[in-house]
Amino acid sequence: MLGASKYLEIVKKRGLEGKELARVHRIIRKESVLLQAYTNIYSNKGATTPGISKEDVIDGMNLDRIKTLSEDLRSGKFKWKPVERIHIPKKNGKKRHLGIIAVMTNWFKKQ
């Protein structure tokens, strides 16, 4: 069995290559993968910047929340939120798409 870091490395590589990823749901619902993903992003400068709503931040993550999230993903209780898409101006006057993700707004509210 692959470790969490290896799973995330595969996901990142396939994403950069524009390739599909089979059975991604089985990968991301593993507690070890969720913990490793959080470890990879918690110190990022924008990690505490609200997304779609003010509650949509990863502050306050802990092992109990990761375990609950894993269980909710496994059981189908977790409901994904759509990405909010906005258009931001480029230097050449055109606009580009920017997707603002809802980290886990619904899940955090029930905690």
Phi and psi restraints in degrees (range 20) as a CNS / XPLOR table:
assign (resid 1 and name C) (resid 2 and name N)
       (resid 2 and name CA) (resid 2 and name C) 1.0 -77.8 20.0 2
assign (resid 2 and name N) (resid 2 and name CA)
       (resid 2 and name C) (resid 3 and name N) 1.0 151.1 20.0 2
assign (resid 2 and name C) (resid 3 and name N)
       (resid 3 and name CA) (resid 3 and name C) 1.0 -79.3 20.0 2
assign (resid 3 and name N) (resid 3 and name CA)
       (resid 3 and name C) (resid 4 and name N) 1.0 166.1 20.0 2
assign (resid 3 and name C) (resid 4 and name N)
       (resid 4 and name CA) (resid 4 and name C) 1.0 -58.9 20.0 2
assign (resid 4 and name N) (resid 4 and name CA)
       (resid 4 and name C) (resid 5 and name N) 1.0 -42.4 20.0 2
assign (resid 4 and name C) (resid 5 and name N)
       (resid 5 and name CA) (resid 5 and name C) 1.0 -61.0 20.0 2
assign (resid 5 and name N) (resid 5 and name CA)
       (resid 5 and name C) (resid 6 and name N) 1.0 -40.3 20.0 2
assign (resid 5 and name C) (resid 6 and name N)
       (resid 6 and name CA) (resid 6 and name C) 1.0 -66.7 20.0 2
assign (resid 6 and name N) (resid 6 and name CA)
       (resid 6 and name C) (resid 7 and name N) 1.0 -42.0 20.0 2
assign (resid 6 and name C) (resid 7 and name N)
       (resid 7 and name CA) (resid 7 and name C) 1.0 -57.6 20.0 2
assign (resid 7 and name N) (resid 7 and name CA)
       (resid 7 and name C) (resid 8 and name N) 1.0 -47.7 20.0 2
assign (resid 7 and name C) (resid 8 and name N)
       (resid 8 and name CA) (resid 8 and name C) 1.0 -66.0 20.0 2
assign (resid 8 and name N) (resid 8 and name CA)
       (resid 8 and name C) (resid 9 and name N) 1.0 -34.9 20.0 2
assign (resid 8 and name C) (resid 9 and name N)
       (resid 9 and name CA) (resid 9 and name C) 1.0 -63.2 20.0 2
assign (resid 9 and name N) (resid 9 and name CA)
       (resid 9 and name C) (resid 10 and name N) 1.0 -43.1 20.0 2
assign (resid 9 and name C) (resid 10 and name N)
       (resid 10 and name CA) (resid 10 and name C) 1.0 -64.1 20.0 2
assign (resid 10 and name N) (resid 10 and name CA)
       (resid 10 and name C) (resid 11 and name N) 1.0 -44.7 20.0 2
assign (resid 10 and name C) (resid 11 and name N)
       (resid 11 and name CA) (resid 11 and name C) 1.0 -60.1 20.0 2
assign (resid 11 and name N) (resid 11 and name CA)
       (resid 11 and name C) (resid 12 and name N) 1.0 -46.7 20.0 2
assign (resid 11 and name C) (resid 12 and name N)
       (resid 12 and name CA) (resid 12 and name C) 1.0 -61.6 20.0 2
assign (resid 12 and name N) (resid 12 and name CA)
       (resid 12 and name C) (resid 13 and name N) 1.0 -47.0 20.0 2
assign (resid 12 and name C) (resid 13 and name N)
       (resid 13 and name CA) (resid 13 and name C) 1.0 -61.4 20.0 2
assign (resid 13 and name N) (resid 13 and name CA)
       (resid 13 and name C) (resid 14 and name N) 1.0 -46.3 20.0 2
assign (resid 13 and name C) (resid 14 and name N)
       (resid 14 and name CA) (resid 14 and name C) 1.0 -66.1 20.0 2
assign (resid 14 and name N) (resid 14 and name CA)
       (resid 14 and name C) (resid 15 and name N) 1.0 -35.2 20.0 2
assign (resid 14 and name C) (resid 15 and name N)
       (resid 15 and name CA) (resid 15 and name C) 1.0 -64.7 20.0 2
assign (resid 15 and name N) (resid 15 and name CA)
       (resid 15 and name C) (resid 16 and name N) 1.0 -44.6 20.0 2
assign (resid 15 and name C) (resid 16 and name N)
       (resid 16 and name CA) (resid 16 and name C) 1.0 -63.9 20.0 2
assign (resid 16 and name N) (resid 16 and name CA)
       (resid 16 and name C) (resid 17 and name N) 1.0 -31.2 20.0 2
assign (resid 16 and name C) (resid 17 and name N)
       (resid 17 and name CA) (resid 17 and name C) 1.0 -85.7 20.0 2
assign (resid 17 and name N) (resid 17 and name CA)
       (resid 17 and name C) (resid 18 and name N) 1.0 -4.2 20.0 2
assign (resid 17 and name C) (resid 18 and name N)
       (resid 18 and name CA) (resid 18 and name C) 1.0 72.0 20.0 2
assign (resid 18 and name N) (resid 18 and name CA)
       (resid 18 and name C) (resid 19 and name N) 1.0 23.1 20.0 2
assign (resid 18 and name C) (resid 19 and name N)
       (resid 19 and name CA) (resid 19 and name C) 1.0 -95.2 20.0 2
assign (resid 19 and name N) (resid 19 and name CA)
       (resid 19 and name C) (resid 20 and name N) 1.0 153.8 20.0 2
assign (resid 19 and name C) (resid 20 and name N)
       (resid 20 and name CA) (resid 20 and name C) 1.0 -73.9 20.0 2
assign (resid 20 and name N) (resid 20 and name CA)
       (resid 20 and name C) (resid 21 and name N) 1.0 160.5 20.0 2
assign (resid 20 and name C) (resid 21 and name N)
       (resid 21 and name CA) (resid 21 and name C) 1.0 -129.7 20.0 2
assign (resid 21 and name N) (resid 21 and name CA)
       (resid 21 and name C) (resid 22 and name N) 1.0 114.5 20.0 2
assign (resid 21 and name C) (resid 22 and name N)
       (resid 22 and name CA) (resid 22 and name C) 1.0 -77.8 20.0 2
assign (resid 22 and name N) (resid 22 and name CA)
       (resid 22 and name C) (resid 23 and name N) 1.0 144.9 20.0 2
assign (resid 22 and name C) (resid 23 and name N)
       (resid 23 and name CA) (resid 23 and name C) 1.0 55.9 20.0 2
assign (resid 23 and name N) (resid 23 and name CA)
       (resid 23 and name C) (resid 24 and name N) 1.0 34.8 20.0 2
assign (resid 23 and name C) (resid 24 and name N)
       (resid 24 and name CA) (resid 24 and name C) 1.0 -60.8 20.0 2
assign (resid 24 and name N) (resid 24 and name CA)
       (resid 24 and name C) (resid 25 and name N) 1.0 -31.5 20.0 2
assign (resid 24 and name C) (resid 25 and name N)
       (resid 25 and name CA) (resid 25 and name C) 1.0 -61.1 20.0 2
assign (resid 25 and name N) (resid 25 and name CA)
       (resid 25 and name C) (resid 26 and name N) 1.0 -38.2 20.0 2
assign (resid 25 and name C) (resid 26 and name N)
       (resid 26 and name CA) (resid 26 and name C) 1.0 -67.8 20.0 2
assign (resid 26 and name N) (resid 26 and name CA)
       (resid 26 and name C) (resid 27 and name N) 1.0 -27.4 20.0 2
assign (resid 26 and name C) (resid 27 and name N)
       (resid 27 and name CA) (resid 27 and name C) 1.0 -78.7 20.0 2
assign (resid 27 and name N) (resid 27 and name CA)
       (resid 27 and name C) (resid 28 and name N) 1.0 -50.1 20.0 2
assign (resid 27 and name C) (resid 28 and name N)
       (resid 28 and name CA) (resid 28 and name C) 1.0 -74.4 20.0 2
assign (resid 28 and name N) (resid 28 and name CA)
       (resid 28 and name C) (resid 29 and name N) 1.0 -13.4 20.0 2
assign (resid 28 and name C) (resid 29 and name N)
       (resid 29 and name CA) (resid 29 and name C) 1.0 -86.1 20.0 2
assign (resid 29 and name N) (resid 29 and name CA)
       (resid 29 and name C) (resid 30 and name N) 1.0 -2.9 20.0 2
assign (resid 29 and name C) (resid 30 and name N)
       (resid 30 and name CA) (resid 30 and name C) 1.0 -74.4 20.0 2
assign (resid 30 and name N) (resid 30 and name CA)
       (resid 30 and name C) (resid 31 and name N) 1.0 133.0 20.0 2
assign (resid 30 and name C) (resid 31 and name N)
       (resid 31 and name CA) (resid 31 and name C) 1.0 -56.9 20.0 2
assign (resid 31 and name N) (resid 31 and name CA)
       (resid 31 and name C) (resid 32 and name N) 1.0 -40.9 20.0 2
assign (resid 31 and name C) (resid 32 and name N)
       (resid 32 and name CA) (resid 32 and name C) 1.0 -63.7 20.0 2
assign (resid 32 and name N) (resid 32 and name CA)
       (resid 32 and name C) (resid 33 and name N) 1.0 -37.2 20.0 2
assign (resid 32 and name C) (resid 33 and name N)
       (resid 33 and name CA) (resid 33 and name C) 1.0 -71.3 20.0 2
assign (resid 33 and name N) (resid 33 and name CA)
       (resid 33 and name C) (resid 34 and name N) 1.0 -42.5 20.0 2
assign (resid 33 and name C) (resid 34 and name N)
       (resid 34 and name CA) (resid 34 and name C) 1.0 -61.7 20.0 2
assign (resid 34 and name N) (resid 34 and name CA)
       (resid 34 and name C) (resid 35 and name N) 1.0 -42.4 20.0 2
assign (resid 34 and name C) (resid 35 and name N)
       (resid 35 and name CA) (resid 35 and name C) 1.0 -65.3 20.0 2
assign (resid 35 and name N) (resid 35 and name CA)
       (resid 35 and name C) (resid 36 and name N) 1.0 -43.1 20.0 2
assign (resid 35 and name C) (resid 36 and name N)
       (resid 36 and name CA) (resid 36 and name C) 1.0 -65.3 20.0 2
assign (resid 36 and name N) (resid 36 and name CA)
       (resid 36 and name C) (resid 37 and name N) 1.0 -40.8 20.0 2
assign (resid 36 and name C) (resid 37 and name N)
       (resid 37 and name CA) (resid 37 and name C) 1.0 -61.6 20.0 2
assign (resid 37 and name N) (resid 37 and name CA)
       (resid 37 and name C) (resid 38 and name N) 1.0 -45.0 20.0 2
assign (resid 37 and name C) (resid 38 and name N)
       (resid 38 and name CA) (resid 38 and name C) 1.0 -61.5 20.0 2
assign (resid 38 and name N) (resid 38 and name CA)
       (resid 38 and name C) (resid 39 and name N) 1.0 -44.1 20.0 2
assign (resid 38 and name C) (resid 39 and name N)
       (resid 39 and name CA) (resid 39 and name C) 1.0 -58.6 20.0 2
assign (resid 39 and name N) (resid 39 and name CA)
       (resid 39 and name C) (resid 40 and name N) 1.0 -36.6 20.0 2
assign (resid 39 and name C) (resid 40 and name N)
       (resid 40 and name CA) (resid 40 and name C) 1.0 -70.2 20.0 2
assign (resid 40 and name N) (resid 40 and name CA)
       (resid 40 and name C) (resid 41 and name N) 1.0 -27.3 20.0 2
assign (resid 40 and name C) (resid 41 and name N)
       (resid 41 and name CA) (resid 41 and name C) 1.0 -113.4 20.0 2
assign (resid 41 and name N) (resid 41 and name CA)
       (resid 41 and name C) (resid 42 and name N) 1.0 -14.5 20.0 2
assign (resid 41 and name C) (resid 42 and name N)
       (resid 42 and name CA) (resid 42 and name C) 1.0 -62.3 20.0 2
assign (resid 42 and name N) (resid 42 and name CA)
       (resid 42 and name C) (resid 43 and name N) 1.0 -29.8 20.0 2
assign (resid 42 and name C) (resid 43 and name N)
       (resid 43 and name CA) (resid 43 and name C) 1.0 -90.8 20.0 2
assign (resid 43 and name N) (resid 43 and name CA)
       (resid 43 and name C) (resid 44 and name N) 1.0 -0.8 20.0 2
assign (resid 43 and name C) (resid 44 and name N)
       (resid 44 and name CA) (resid 44 and name C) 1.0 -63.2 20.0 2
assign (resid 44 and name N) (resid 44 and name CA)
       (resid 44 and name C) (resid 45 and name N) 1.0 144.5 20.0 2
assign (resid 44 and name C) (resid 45 and name N)
       (resid 45 and name CA) (resid 45 and name C) 1.0 -57.1 20.0 2
assign (resid 45 and name N) (resid 45 and name CA)
       (resid 45 and name C) (resid 46 and name N) 1.0 -37.7 20.0 2
assign (resid 45 and name C) (resid 46 and name N)
       (resid 46 and name CA) (resid 46 and name C) 1.0 -90.1 20.0 2
assign (resid 46 and name N) (resid 46 and name CA)
       (resid 46 and name C) (resid 47 and name N) 1.0 3.9 20.0 2
assign (resid 46 and name C) (resid 47 and name N)
       (resid 47 and name CA) (resid 47 and name C) 1.0 -63.0 20.0 2
assign (resid 47 and name N) (resid 47 and name CA)
       (resid 47 and name C) (resid 48 and name N) 1.0 -26.9 20.0 2
assign (resid 47 and name C) (resid 48 and name N)
       (resid 48 and name CA) (resid 48 and name C) 1.0 -101.9 20.0 2
assign (resid 48 and name N) (resid 48 and name CA)
       (resid 48 and name C) (resid 49 and name N) 1.0 6.9 20.0 2
assign (resid 48 and name C) (resid 49 and name N)
       (resid 49 and name CA) (resid 49 and name C) 1.0 -77.9 20.0 2
assign (resid 49 and name N) (resid 49 and name CA)
       (resid 49 and name C) (resid 50 and name N) 1.0 125.9 20.0 2
assign (resid 49 and name C) (resid 50 and name N)
       (resid 50 and name CA) (resid 50 and name C) 1.0 -60.1 20.0 2
assign (resid 50 and name N) (resid 50 and name CA)
       (resid 50 and name C) (resid 51 and name N) 1.0 146.3 20.0 2
assign (resid 50 and name C) (resid 51 and name N)
       (resid 51 and name CA) (resid 51 and name C) 1.0 -93.5 20.0 2
assign (resid 51 and name N) (resid 51 and name CA)
       (resid 51 and name C) (resid 52 and name N) 1.0 -117.2 20.0 2
assign (resid 51 and name C) (resid 52 and name N)
       (resid 52 and name CA) (resid 52 and name C) 1.0 -67.1 20.0 2
assign (resid 52 and name N) (resid 52 and name CA)
       (resid 52 and name C) (resid 53 and name N) 1.0 -35.5 20.0 2
assign (resid 52 and name C) (resid 53 and name N)
       (resid 53 and name CA) (resid 53 and name C) 1.0 -130.2 20.0 2
assign (resid 53 and name N) (resid 53 and name CA)
       (resid 53 and name C) (resid 54 and name N) 1.0 165.3 20.0 2
assign (resid 53 and name C) (resid 54 and name N)
       (resid 54 and name CA) (resid 54 and name C) 1.0 -65.6 20.0 2
assign (resid 54 and name N) (resid 54 and name CA)
       (resid 54 and name C) (resid 55 and name N) 1.0 -27.0 20.0 2
assign (resid 54 and name C) (resid 55 and name N)
       (resid 55 and name CA) (resid 55 and name C) 1.0 -79.3 20.0 2
assign (resid 55 and name N) (resid 55 and name CA)
       (resid 55 and name C) (resid 56 and name N) 1.0 -8.0 20.0 2
assign (resid 55 and name C) (resid 56 and name N)
       (resid 56 and name CA) (resid 56 and name C) 1.0 -85.6 20.0 2
assign (resid 56 and name N) (resid 56 and name CA)
       (resid 56 and name C) (resid 57 and name N) 1.0 63.2 20.0 2
assign (resid 56 and name C) (resid 57 and name N)
       (resid 57 and name CA) (resid 57 and name C) 1.0 -132.4 20.0 2
assign (resid 57 and name N) (resid 57 and name CA)
       (resid 57 and name C) (resid 58 and name N) 1.0 166.6 20.0 2
assign (resid 57 and name C) (resid 58 and name N)
       (resid 58 and name CA) (resid 58 and name C) 1.0 -98.7 20.0 2
assign (resid 58 and name N) (resid 58 and name CA)
       (resid 58 and name C) (resid 59 and name N) 1.0 10.0 20.0 2
assign (resid 58 and name C) (resid 59 and name N)
       (resid 59 and name CA) (resid 59 and name C) 1.0 -58.4 20.0 2
assign (resid 59 and name N) (resid 59 and name CA)
       (resid 59 and name C) (resid 60 and name N) 1.0 146.9 20.0 2
assign (resid 59 and name C) (resid 60 and name N)
       (resid 60 and name CA) (resid 60 and name C) 1.0 82.1 20.0 2
assign (resid 60 and name N) (resid 60 and name CA)
       (resid 60 and name C) (resid 61 and name N) 1.0 10.5 20.0 2
assign (resid 60 and name C) (resid 61 and name N)
       (resid 61 and name CA) (resid 61 and name C) 1.0 -68.5 20.0 2
assign (resid 61 and name N) (resid 61 and name CA)
       (resid 61 and name C) (resid 62 and name N) 1.0 141.5 20.0 2
assign (resid 61 and name C) (resid 62 and name N)
       (resid 62 and name CA) (resid 62 and name C) 1.0 -150.5 20.0 2
assign (resid 62 and name N) (resid 62 and name CA)
       (resid 62 and name C) (resid 63 and name N) 1.0 175.8 20.0 2
assign (resid 62 and name C) (resid 63 and name N)
       (resid 63 and name CA) (resid 63 and name C) 1.0 -63.8 20.0 2
assign (resid 63 and name N) (resid 63 and name CA)
       (resid 63 and name C) (resid 64 and name N) 1.0 -35.1 20.0 2
assign (resid 63 and name C) (resid 64 and name N)
       (resid 64 and name CA) (resid 64 and name C) 1.0 -63.8 20.0 2
assign (resid 64 and name N) (resid 64 and name CA)
       (resid 64 and name C) (resid 65 and name N) 1.0 -41.7 20.0 2
assign (resid 64 and name C) (resid 65 and name N)
       (resid 65 and name CA) (resid 65 and name C) 1.0 -66.3 20.0 2
assign (resid 65 and name N) (resid 65 and name CA)
       (resid 65 and name C) (resid 66 and name N) 1.0 -39.5 20.0 2
assign (resid 65 and name C) (resid 66 and name N)
       (resid 66 and name CA) (resid 66 and name C) 1.0 -63.9 20.0 2
assign (resid 66 and name N) (resid 66 and name CA)
       (resid 66 and name C) (resid 67 and name N) 1.0 -42.1 20.0 2
assign (resid 66 and name C) (resid 67 and name N)
       (resid 67 and name CA) (resid 67 and name C) 1.0 -63.6 20.0 2
assign (resid 67 and name N) (resid 67 and name CA)
       (resid 67 and name C) (resid 68 and name N) 1.0 -43.8 20.0 2
assign (resid 67 and name C) (resid 68 and name N)
       (resid 68 and name CA) (resid 68 and name C) 1.0 -63.8 20.0 2
assign (resid 68 and name N) (resid 68 and name CA)
       (resid 68 and name C) (resid 69 and name N) 1.0 -43.1 20.0 2
assign (resid 68 and name C) (resid 69 and name N)
       (resid 69 and name CA) (resid 69 and name C) 1.0 -61.0 20.0 2
assign (resid 69 and name N) (resid 69 and name CA)
       (resid 69 and name C) (resid 70 and name N) 1.0 -43.8 20.0 2
assign (resid 69 and name C) (resid 70 and name N)
       (resid 70 and name CA) (resid 70 and name C) 1.0 -59.3 20.0 2
assign (resid 70 and name N) (resid 70 and name CA)
       (resid 70 and name C) (resid 71 and name N) 1.0 -45.5 20.0 2
assign (resid 70 and name C) (resid 71 and name N)
       (resid 71 and name CA) (resid 71 and name C) 1.0 -64.4 20.0 2
assign (resid 71 and name N) (resid 71 and name CA)
       (resid 71 and name C) (resid 72 and name N) 1.0 -41.5 20.0 2
assign (resid 71 and name C) (resid 72 and name N)
       (resid 72 and name CA) (resid 72 and name C) 1.0 -65.1 20.0 2
assign (resid 72 and name N) (resid 72 and name CA)
       (resid 72 and name C) (resid 73 and name N) 1.0 -38.7 20.0 2
assign (resid 72 and name C) (resid 73 and name N)
       (resid 73 and name CA) (resid 73 and name C) 1.0 -65.5 20.0 2
assign (resid 73 and name N) (resid 73 and name CA)
       (resid 73 and name C) (resid 74 and name N) 1.0 -42.5 20.0 2
assign (resid 73 and name C) (resid 74 and name N)
       (resid 74 and name CA) (resid 74 and name C) 1.0 -65.1 20.0 2
assign (resid 74 and name N) (resid 74 and name CA)
       (resid 74 and name C) (resid 75 and name N) 1.0 -41.1 20.0 2
assign (resid 74 and name C) (resid 75 and name N)
       (resid 75 and name CA) (resid 75 and name C) 1.0 -85.6 20.0 2
assign (resid 75 and name N) (resid 75 and name CA)
       (resid 75 and name C) (resid 76 and name N) 1.0 -12.1 20.0 2
assign (resid 75 and name C) (resid 76 and name N)
       (resid 76 and name CA) (resid 76 and name C) 1.0 89.1 20.0 2
assign (resid 76 and name N) (resid 76 and name CA)
       (resid 76 and name C) (resid 77 and name N) 1.0 7.4 20.0 2
assign (resid 76 and name C) (resid 77 and name N)
       (resid 77 and name CA) (resid 77 and name C) 1.0 -73.5 20.0 2
assign (resid 77 and name N) (resid 77 and name CA)
       (resid 77 and name C) (resid 78 and name N) 1.0 -30.5 20.0 2
assign (resid 77 and name C) (resid 78 and name N)
       (resid 78 and name CA) (resid 78 and name C) 1.0 -70.7 20.0 2
assign (resid 78 and name N) (resid 78 and name CA)
       (resid 78 and name C) (resid 79 and name N) 1.0 132.7 20.0 2
assign (resid 78 and name C) (resid 79 and name N)
       (resid 79 and name CA) (resid 79 and name C) 1.0 -113.0 20.0 2
assign (resid 79 and name N) (resid 79 and name CA)
       (resid 79 and name C) (resid 80 and name N) 1.0 120.2 20.0 2
assign (resid 79 and name C) (resid 80 and name N)
       (resid 80 and name CA) (resid 80 and name C) 1.0 -71.1 20.0 2
assign (resid 80 and name N) (resid 80 and name CA)
       (resid 80 and name C) (resid 81 and name N) 1.0 144.4 20.0 2
assign (resid 80 and name C) (resid 81 and name N)
       (resid 81 and name CA) (resid 81 and name C) 1.0 -103.3 20.0 2
assign (resid 81 and name N) (resid 81 and name CA)
       (resid 81 and name C) (resid 82 and name N) 1.0 147.2 20.0 2
assign (resid 81 and name C) (resid 82 and name N)
       (resid 82 and name CA) (resid 82 and name C) 1.0 -71.1 20.0 2
assign (resid 82 and name N) (resid 82 and name CA)
       (resid 82 and name C) (resid 83 and name N) 1.0 158.1 20.0 2
assign (resid 82 and name C) (resid 83 and name N)
       (resid 83 and name CA) (resid 83 and name C) 1.0 -80.3 20.0 2
assign (resid 83 and name N) (resid 83 and name CA)
       (resid 83 and name C) (resid 84 and name N) 1.0 135.0 20.0 2
assign (resid 83 and name C) (resid 84 and name N)
       (resid 84 and name CA) (resid 84 and name C) 1.0 -84.3 20.0 2
assign (resid 84 and name N) (resid 84 and name CA)
       (resid 84 and name C) (resid 85 and name N) 1.0 124.8 20.0 2
assign (resid 84 and name C) (resid 85 and name N)
       (resid 85 and name CA) (resid 85 and name C) 1.0 -106.8 20.0 2
assign (resid 85 and name N) (resid 85 and name CA)
       (resid 85 and name C) (resid 86 and name N) 1.0 125.7 20.0 2
assign (resid 85 and name C) (resid 86 and name N)
       (resid 86 and name CA) (resid 86 and name C) 1.0 -124.3 20.0 2
assign (resid 86 and name N) (resid 86 and name CA)
       (resid 86 and name C) (resid 87 and name N) 1.0 167.5 20.0 2
assign (resid 86 and name C) (resid 87 and name N)
       (resid 87 and name CA) (resid 87 and name C) 1.0 -116.9 20.0 2
assign (resid 87 and name N) (resid 87 and name CA)
       (resid 87 and name C) (resid 88 and name N) 1.0 127.4 20.0 2
assign (resid 87 and name C) (resid 88 and name N)
       (resid 88 and name CA) (resid 88 and name C) 1.0 -115.7 20.0 2
assign (resid 88 and name N) (resid 88 and name CA)
       (resid 88 and name C) (resid 89 and name N) 1.0 146.7 20.0 2
assign (resid 88 and name C) (resid 89 and name N)
       (resid 89 and name CA) (resid 89 and name C) 1.0 -71.4 20.0 2
assign (resid 89 and name N) (resid 89 and name CA)
       (resid 89 and name C) (resid 90 and name N) 1.0 146.6 20.0 2
assign (resid 89 and name C) (resid 90 and name N)
       (resid 90 and name CA) (resid 90 and name C) 1.0 -104.8 20.0 2
assign (resid 90 and name N) (resid 90 and name CA)
       (resid 90 and name C) (resid 91 and name N) 1.0 167.2 20.0 2
assign (resid 90 and name C) (resid 91 and name N)
       (resid 91 and name CA) (resid 91 and name C) 1.0 -60.7 20.0 2
assign (resid 91 and name N) (resid 91 and name CA)
       (resid 91 and name C) (resid 92 and name N) 1.0 -30.5 20.0 2
assign (resid 91 and name C) (resid 92 and name N)
       (resid 92 and name CA) (resid 92 and name C) 1.0 -83.6 20.0 2
assign (resid 92 and name N) (resid 92 and name CA)
       (resid 92 and name C) (resid 93 and name N) 1.0 6.8 20.0 2
assign (resid 92 and name C) (resid 93 and name N)
       (resid 93 and name CA) (resid 93 and name C) 1.0 92.8 20.0 2
assign (resid 93 and name N) (resid 93 and name CA)
       (resid 93 and name C) (resid 94 and name N) 1.0 -16.9 20.0 2
assign (resid 93 and name C) (resid 94 and name N)
       (resid 94 and name CA) (resid 94 and name C) 1.0 -79.1 20.0 2
assign (resid 94 and name N) (resid 94 and name CA)
       (resid 94 and name C) (resid 95 and name N) 1.0 179.0 20.0 2
assign (resid 94 and name C) (resid 95 and name N)
       (resid 95 and name CA) (resid 95 and name C) 1.0 -124.0 20.0 2
assign (resid 95 and name N) (resid 95 and name CA)
       (resid 95 and name C) (resid 96 and name N) 1.0 153.0 20.0 2
assign (resid 95 and name C) (resid 96 and name N)
       (resid 96 and name CA) (resid 96 and name C) 1.0 -125.3 20.0 2
assign (resid 96 and name N) (resid 96 and name CA)
       (resid 96 and name C) (resid 97 and name N) 1.0 154.8 20.0 2
assign (resid 96 and name C) (resid 97 and name N)
       (resid 97 and name CA) (resid 97 and name C) 1.0 -77.3 20.0 2
assign (resid 97 and name N) (resid 97 and name CA)
       (resid 97 and name C) (resid 98 and name N) 1.0 143.8 20.0 2
assign (resid 97 and name C) (resid 98 and name N)
       (resid 98 and name CA) (resid 98 and name C) 1.0 -135.6 20.0 2
assign (resid 98 and name N) (resid 98 and name CA)
       (resid 98 and name C) (resid 99 and name N) 1.0 122.8 20.0 2
assign (resid 98 and name C) (resid 99 and name N)
       (resid 99 and name CA) (resid 99 and name C) 1.0 -96.6 20.0 2
assign (resid 99 and name N) (resid 99 and name CA)
       (resid 99 and name C) (resid 100 and name N) 1.0 124.5 20.0 2
assign (resid 99 and name C) (resid 100 and name N)
       (resid 100 and name CA) (resid 100 and name C) 1.0 -103.7 20.0 2
assign (resid 100 and name N) (resid 100 and name CA)
       (resid 100 and name C) (resid 101 and name N) 1.0 115.6 20.0 2
assign (resid 100 and name C) (resid 101 and name N)
       (resid 101 and name CA) (resid 101 and name C) 1.0 -83.9 20.0 2
assign (resid 101 and name N) (resid 101 and name CA)
       (resid 101 and name C) (resid 102 and name N) 1.0 151.9 20.0 2
assign (resid 101 and name C) (resid 102 and name N)
       (resid 102 and name CA) (resid 102 and name C) 1.0 -95.7 20.0 2
assign (resid 102 and name N) (resid 102 and name CA)
       (resid 102 and name C) (resid 103 and name N) 1.0 103.1 20.0 2
assign (resid 102 and name C) (resid 103 and name N)
       (resid 103 and name CA) (resid 103 and name C) 1.0 -52.6 20.0 2
assign (resid 103 and name N) (resid 103 and name CA)
       (resid 103 and name C) (resid 104 and name N) 1.0 -65.6 20.0 2
assign (resid 103 and name C) (resid 104 and name N)
       (resid 104 and name CA) (resid 104 and name C) 1.0 -161.9 20.0 2
assign (resid 104 and name N) (resid 104 and name CA)
       (resid 104 and name C) (resid 105 and name N) 1.0 44.5 20.0 2
assign (resid 104 and name C) (resid 105 and name N)
       (resid 105 and name CA) (resid 105 and name C) 1.0 -51.7 20.0 2
assign (resid 105 and name N) (resid 105 and name CA)
       (resid 105 and name C) (resid 106 and name N) 1.0 -52.9 20.0 2
assign (resid 105 and name C) (resid 106 and name N)
       (resid 106 and name CA) (resid 106 and name C) 1.0 -61.1 20.0 2
assign (resid 106 and name N) (resid 106 and name CA)
       (resid 106 and name C) (resid 107 and name N) 1.0 -39.6 20.0 2
assign (resid 106 and name C) (resid 107 and name N)
       (resid 107 and name CA) (resid 107 and name C) 1.0 -68.0 20.0 2
assign (resid 107 and name N) (resid 107 and name CA)
       (resid 107 and name C) (resid 108 and name N) 1.0 -41.5 20.0 2
assign (resid 107 and name C) (resid 108 and name N)
       (resid 108 and name CA) (resid 108 and name C) 1.0 -65.4 20.0 2
assign (resid 108 and name N) (resid 108 and name CA)
       (resid 108 and name C) (resid 109 and name N) 1.0 -35.8 20.0 2
assign (resid 108 and name C) (resid 109 and name N)
       (resid 109 and name CA) (resid 109 and name C) 1.0 -64.3 20.0 2
assign (resid 109 and name N) (resid 109 and name CA)
       (resid 109 and name C) (resid 110 and name N) 1.0 -31.2 20.0 2
assign (resid 109 and name C) (resid 110 and name N)
       (resid 110 and name CA) (resid 110 and name C) 1.0 -83.4 20.0 2
assign (resid 110 and name N) (resid 110 and name CA)
       (resid 110 and name C) (resid 111 and name N) 1.0 -8.1 20.0 2
